């Protein structure tokens, strides 16, 4: 893996943040919790729909380590935008996460979730960028399927109303 500090010098702050995001995905997909943790601040906060905020690196570590005992995680994203202002930056990413049960017998595997994320980074005195806040809007397949059904029903009702 390329050094994030080396990329900062070569390709600017935006490239350094993109490298943090890419390193995060590779480490998560490899099940390498120890490689993910240094990419976030001690007091990082993670926001997700229908869940209480997850506060702190230790909480994240515990949750990820527990999940990796039963599932393989594949994570990737398309970074749409990175904006830097002083020692703060944000990245808007289209994220895809796939969870696959290690035993393959959970009846729900693999479970794929997709959606946008907004991540906030803070530049450290040593030049590294660390994730400090992350908000994801990953939709579960059940929610996405339900939304599609509602959209289709609304279209049908509008078509019936206009012609009926």
PyMOL commands that set and color helices and strands:
alter all, ss='L'
color gray80, all
select helices_A, chain A and resi 4-29+33-37+57-70+141-163
alter helices_A, ss='H'
color red, helices_A
select strands_A, chain A and resi 40-48+54-55+71-85+88-101+111-123+129-136
alter strands_A, ss='S'
color yellow, strands_A
deselect
rebuild
show_as cartoon
